[in-house]
Amino acid sequence: MCAAPTYAWLLEQLSLVRGRSSDIVAPMVTLEGSDLNGVTAAAWPQQVKRTAGLTTGWREEGGHRAATMSTIEYIYYRGIMLPPLAHSEESLEYAQNFSIEDTDVFAVTYPKSGTIWMQEILPLVLNGGDLTPVQTIANWDRVPWLEEKRLALVVDQLPNPRAMVTHLPYHLMPPSLQTSRAKVIYVMRNPKDVLVSSYYFHQMAAFLQDPGTFGEFMNTFLEGKVLFGKWTDHVKSWRHTELGDRILYLTYEEMVEDLPAALRRLSVFLGRNLSEEVIQKIAEHCSFRNMKANPMSNFSLVPNEYMDSKKSPFLRKGLAGDWKNHFSSEQLAKFSSVIKKELENEDFCLPWSLD
Ligand SMILES: Nc1ncnc2c1ncn2[C@@H]1O[C@H](COP(=O)(O)OS(=O)(=O)O)[C@@H](OP(=O)(O)O)[C@H]1O
């Protein structure tokens, strides 16, 4: 396990973007060796640069410097679209060739379905409720994403059993998943709330394309022109696996409704015999309120230039059913008819009504 969270990875992302720059108009401030905790916006590169497909600038906003990425080109990899900052073709190839071990545990989610919640829960369930990792290690290092560049840097420091998360569809998982005895927890969330959560995330994350209006983003979402592809394709892919009893299906909504009950299911699935006291301790630590206050989990370590929590915090509302505050009746009818049509020949039922 990593001794302490360092933010070298963000510096690395910056230098990668810098490295591709072909038109640097001002000298860059060297951040190497700095801890981003202590880096103010004023210390960030004062430059306007044009890179292949990514135009990045810095503007003054309310006394601090903000990143502007007017054209953001996503990465396309085997039919899915991913954001450039944390992913690369190399990281995706690395994921493809990743050697999954029998004891590995993966939480799989379509984006905005409960990923960081599982990054909090899994170490606690696996280690019997010891809070040390969730209080000292940033979530992206504690339970890294399989497809992100960061994995290669931290994989050797993960404790056994290793816990990882991924947004990849089943067919893009490394072949070693099938030959191993690794376990998978697939967390699903009502797609209407996924859409709402994603809409706000696209507004606050400077490395994502502008979502437009809510109605426009809904169309983009339904067409599948979003990160990691169509929601229905993702769910279908993970509903049709050869994993048998090695996959557990959980819903975000059951976790919201009764987290201790969901933790009990999870701990049985992972072969952990947790006492009721430990279950309650984990549930308390993983409440929305406590995670929102945990700097190792709430993305406050990421500079505002990348994620502007004033526009929308990463841990935004943490509710089931917020879609009711966003959908018009016409949007609901359209959304529900498209999703129902795409799932009409499936042999599984969704745990929520789409109407
Ligand atoms: N503890 C807890 N309780 C309830 N809800 C929680 C919790 N932790 C994260 N969340 C909510 O999960 C949403 C973010 O989803 P992801 O973590 O999958 O995002 S990402 O895909 O990793 O970007 C996002 O949902 P919204 O609030 O609806 O935007 C988070 O608030």
PDBQT file of the ligand as one rigid body, heavy atoms in Angstrom, charges set to zero:
ROOT
HETATM    1  N1  LIG A 401     -21.379   7.823   0.411  1.00  0.00    +0.000 N 
HETATM    2  C1  LIG A 401     -22.156   8.138  -0.635  1.00  0.00    +0.000 A 
HETATM    3  N2  LIG A 401     -23.499   8.138  -0.488  1.00  0.00    +0.000 NA
HETATM    4  C2  LIG A 401     -24.308   8.459  -1.530  1.00  0.00    +0.000 A 
HETATM    5  N3  LIG A 401     -23.846   8.829  -2.758  1.00  0.00    +0.000 NA
HETATM    6  C3  LIG A 401     -22.510   8.859  -2.938  1.00  0.00    +0.000 A 
HETATM    7  C4  LIG A 401     -21.609   8.506  -1.906  1.00  0.00    +0.000 A 
HETATM    8  N4  LIG A 401     -20.352   8.622  -2.410  1.00  0.00    +0.000 NA
HETATM    9  C5  LIG A 401     -20.478   9.046  -3.677  1.00  0.00    +0.000 A 
HETATM   10  N5  LIG A 401     -21.762   9.194  -4.004  1.00  0.00    +0.000 N 
HETATM   11  C6  LIG A 401     -22.352   9.709  -5.247  1.00  0.00    +0.000 C 
HETATM   12  O1  LIG A 401     -21.928   8.963  -6.374  1.00  0.00    +0.000 OA
HETATM   13  C7  LIG A 401     -21.943   9.829  -7.528  1.00  0.00    +0.000 C 
HETATM   14  C8  LIG A 401     -20.581   9.813  -8.170  1.00  0.00    +0.000 C 
HETATM   15  O2  LIG A 401     -20.472   8.570  -8.833  1.00  0.00    +0.000 OA
HETATM   16  P1  LIG A 401     -19.090   7.887  -9.122  1.00  0.00    +0.000 P 
HETATM   17  O3  LIG A 401     -18.286   7.808  -7.902  1.00  0.00    +0.000 OA
HETATM   18  O4  LIG A 401     -19.402   6.617  -9.843  1.00  0.00    +0.000 OA
HETATM   19  O5  LIG A 401     -18.399   8.915 -10.135  1.00  0.00    +0.000 OA
HETATM   20  S1  LIG A 401     -17.207   8.560 -11.149  1.00  0.00    +0.000 S 
HETATM   21  O6  LIG A 401     -17.759   7.697 -12.188  1.00  0.00    +0.000 OA
HETATM   22  O7  LIG A 401     -16.134   7.938 -10.402  1.00  0.00    +0.000 OA
HETATM   23  O8  LIG A 401     -16.820   9.892 -11.694  1.00  0.00    +0.000 OA
HETATM   24  C9  LIG A 401     -22.332  11.224  -7.031  1.00  0.00    +0.000 C 
HETATM   25  O9  LIG A 401     -23.750  11.309  -7.183  1.00  0.00    +0.000 OA
HETATM   26  P2  LIG A 401     -24.552  12.685  -7.258  1.00  0.00    +0.000 P 
HETATM   27  O10 LIG A 401     -24.473  13.305  -5.900  1.00  0.00    +0.000 OA
HETATM   28  O11 LIG A 401     -25.957  12.288  -7.618  1.00  0.00    +0.000 OA
HETATM   29  O12 LIG A 401     -23.917  13.515  -8.329  1.00  0.00    +0.000 OA
HETATM   30  C10 LIG A 401     -21.893  11.123  -5.577  1.00  0.00    +0.000 C 
HETATM   31  O13 LIG A 401     -22.492  12.072  -4.735  1.00  0.00    +0.000 OA
ENDROOT
TORSDOF 0
